[in-house]
Amino acid sequence: MKYLVSLLILAASPAAAQATFSLPADCTGYMTVQTKSCSISHHFTCSNDPEGWQRRVDLDAEGITYAGAIDAETQWVESFHVLSGHSEALAPGANDPASFSELISTGRDSYDFETTSPEVGTTRFVGQDSLTGNAITVDGLALEETEYHIQAISPEGDILWESEGNEYINREHRLFLSGPGTTTVEGESYPTDDSPMQISFPGDPGFLSTEPKFGCNVVSSSWSPLE
């Protein structure tokens, strides 16, 4: 993971500034998402990963902010948060593993799992996702709205932060895209809205672009648990 992240950060560095983001040689991009919050996400797969894995890298106007991988059930198997400098990996033996299959078959999925991090230790995540029945289409991609609630819990049982709001899923690609939500930390609430505004596929204008297009002149006091 660290080697791949190093390659991605190098590709997004000012010295390598370019209109198109460069992925490692063994990786293939399949979708670029421009969000409402001055960020852009590139979704891709890598031939050396286990079957069903897919990866995402996020950039803002200054460069890369996040890199991570999910498995076929959308479990967070690896994450690297560039702004805080910490990494996380899914711990084995989850009490209730996240299951994309259960969400699309029943309309609801709960989860209770832990991640481990050399920098911040163990964090437990407890929450649920539910389909609301609402749907949108962005640049031809069918997205179903979800409602979510999640808590991040310390080993001592303290709530580090909690968040609730809406996201979107795509069944074909088996992934989540962010939407509007509110995160609460120590009694203070912060709104976020990373809703998809434009989606590009290979061959489309804007595919693998390095330049966010939407919301970059908006001043926000929002806080993200991913940073």
JOWO-V926202 format. One record per residue. N is the residue number from 1. RES is the residue in one letter. SS is DSSP state (H for helix, E for strand, C for the rest). PHI is phi in degrees with one decimal (NA if undefined). OMEGA is omega as a letter, one per 30 degrees, with the letter a starting at -180 (999 if undefined). Layout:
n=<N:N>
res=<RES:RES>
ss=<SS:SS>
phi=<PHI:PHI>
omega=<OMEGA:OMEGA>
This chain:
n=<1:2:3:4:5:6:7:8:9:10:11:12:13:14:15:16:17:18:19:20:21:22:23:24:25:26:27:28:29:30:31:32:33:34:35:36:37:38:39:40:41:42:43:44:45:46:47:48:49:50:51:52:53:54:55:56:57:58:59:60:61:62:63:64:65:66:67:68:69:70:71:72:73:74:75:76:77:78:79:80:81:82:83:84:85:86:87:88:89:90:91:92:93:94:95:96:97:98:99:100:101:102:103:104:105:106:107:108:109:110:111:112:113:114:115:116:117:118:119:120:121:122:123:124:125:126:127:128:129:130:131:132:133:134:135:136:137:138:139:140:141:142:143:144:145:146:147:148:149:150:151:152:153:154:155:156:157:158:159:160:161:162:163:164:165:166:167:168:169:170:171:172:173:174:175:176:177:178:179:180:181:182:183:184:185:186:187:188:189:190:191:192:193:194:195:196:197:198:199:200:201:202:203:204:205:206:207:208:209:210:211:212:213:214:215:216:217:218:219:220:221:222:223:224:225:226:227>
res=<M:K:Y:L:V:S:L:L:I:L:A:A:S:P:A:A:A:Q:A:T:F:S:L:P:A:D:C:T:G:Y:M:T:V:Q:T:K:S:C:S:I:S:H:H:F:T:C:S:N:D:P:E:G:W:Q:R:R:V:D:L:D:A:E:G:I:T:Y:A:G:A:I:D:A:E:T:Q:W:V:E:S:F:H:V:L:S:G:H:S:E:A:L:A:P:G:A:N:D:P:A:S:F:S:E:L:I:S:T:G:R:D:S:Y:D:F:E:T:T:S:P:E:V:G:T:T:R:F:V:G:Q:D:S:L:T:G:N:A:I:T:V:D:G:L:A:L:E:E:T:E:Y:H:I:Q:A:I:S:P:E:G:D:I:L:W:E:S:E:G:N:E:Y:I:N:R:E:H:R:L:F:L:S:G:P:G:T:T:T:V:E:G:E:S:Y:P:T:D:D:S:P:M:Q:I:S:F:P:G:D:P:G:F:L:S:T:E:P:K:F:G:C:N:V:V:S:S:S:W:S:P:L:E>
ss=<C:H:H:H:H:H:H:H:H:H:H:H:C:H:H:H:C:C:C:E:C:C:C:C:C:C:E:E:E:E:E:E:E:E:E:C:C:C:C:E:E:E:E:E:E:E:C:C:C:C:C:C:C:E:E:E:E:E:E:E:C:C:E:E:E:E:E:E:E:E:C:C:C:C:C:E:E:E:E:E:E:C:C:C:C:E:E:E:E:E:C:C:C:C:C:E:C:C:C:H:H:H:H:H:H:H:C:E:E:E:E:E:E:E:E:E:E:C:C:C:E:E:E:E:E:E:E:E:E:E:E:E:E:E:E:E:E:E:C:C:E:E:E:E:E:E:E:E:E:E:E:E:E:C:C:C:C:C:E:E:E:E:E:E:E:E:E:E:E:E:C:C:C:C:E:E:E:E:E:E:E:E:E:E:E:C:C:E:E:E:E:E:E:C:C:E:E:E:E:E:C:C:C:C:C:C:C:C:E:C:C:C:C:C:C:C:C:C:C:C:C:C:C:C:C:C:C>
phi=<NA:-63.5:-65.1:-63.1:-61.9:-60.2:-65.4:-67.2:-64.5:-61.6:-65.2:-99.2:-72.1:-55.0:-65.3:-108.8:-56.9:-160.3:-75.5:-119.4:-74.7:-98.6:-93.5:-56.7:-60.3:-91.3:-116.3:-128.9:-78.6:-128.3:-163.0:-122.6:-120.0:-89.6:-106.2:-71.2:-108.6:58.6:-139.1:-138.1:-120.1:-110.8:-105.7:-155.4:-122.1:-128.7:-64.8:-87.1:-81.9:-59.6:-59.2:93.0:-72.3:-144.7:-121.5:-143.3:-128.1:-109.1:-130.4:-112.9:-65.9:-96.6:137.9:-68.1:-120.2:-156.0:-140.9:-158.7:-133.1:-123.4:-97.7:-64.5:-99.7:65.8:-70.6:-76.5:-84.5:-146.2:-146.3:-134.4:-101.6:-65.2:-67.3:-94.0:77.4:-115.1:-117.1:-140.4:-137.4:-65.6:-81.0:-70.7:74.5:-61.1:-63.1:-150.8:-61.8:-62.4:-140.6:-63.2:-60.4:-67.3:-61.1:-77.4:-88.9:-115.4:88.8:-154.5:-143.3:-101.2:-152.1:-156.5:-142.4:-125.1:-118.7:-117.4:-142.7:-61.4:-90.7:-118.8:86.1:-96.1:-128.9:-99.1:-118.2:-128.6:179.7:-157.0:-123.2:-137.3:-75.5:-89.7:93.7:-88.5:-146.1:-135.1:-128.6:-121.1:49.8:86.8:-94.1:-77.9:-125.5:-103.5:-77.8:-119.3:-118.4:-133.2:-145.4:-140.9:-123.3:-103.0:-124.8:-76.6:-59.1:-85.1:93.1:-82.5:-80.0:-75.6:-164.3:-142.1:-142.3:-146.8:160.3:-130.4:-132.5:-135.2:-119.2:-122.2:-70.3:-60.3:-91.1:52.5:-150.5:-105.1:-118.2:-71.2:-145.0:-78.2:-163.7:-132.9:-109.4:-115.7:-131.4:50.0:84.0:-100.9:-106.8:-131.4:-80.9:-135.9:-151.7:-105.6:-59.0:-70.4:-107.9:-151.5:-125.8:-120.9:-120.3:-50.3:94.8:-82.7:-59.3:91.1:-65.7:60.7:-65.4:-101.9:-115.2:-60.5:-112.1:-119.5:74.1:-77.0:-102.3:-92.1:-82.9:-134.6:-105.1:-68.4:-126.2:-120.9:-69.0:-87.0:-121.9>
omega=<a:l:l:l:l:l:a:l:l:a:a:a:l:a:a:a:a:a:a:a:a:l:l:a:a:a:a:l:l:a:l:a:l:a:a:a:l:l:a:a:l:l:a:l:a:a:a:l:l:a:l:l:l:a:l:l:a:l:l:a:a:a:a:l:a:l:a:l:l:l:a:l:l:l:l:a:l:l:l:a:a:a:l:l:a:l:l:l:l:l:l:l:l:l:a:a:l:a:l:l:l:l:a:a:a:a:a:l:l:l:l:a:l:l:l:a:l:a:a:l:a:l:l:l:a:l:l:l:l:l:a:a:l:a:l:l:l:l:l:a:l:a:l:a:l:l:a:l:a:l:l:a:l:l:l:l:l:l:a:l:l:a:l:a:a:l:l:l:l:a:a:a:l:l:l:l:a:l:l:l:l:l:a:l:l:l:l:a:a:l:l:l:l:a:l:l:a:a:a:l:a:a:l:l:l:l:a:l:l:a:l:a:a:l:a:l:a:l:a:l:a:a:l:l:a:a:999>
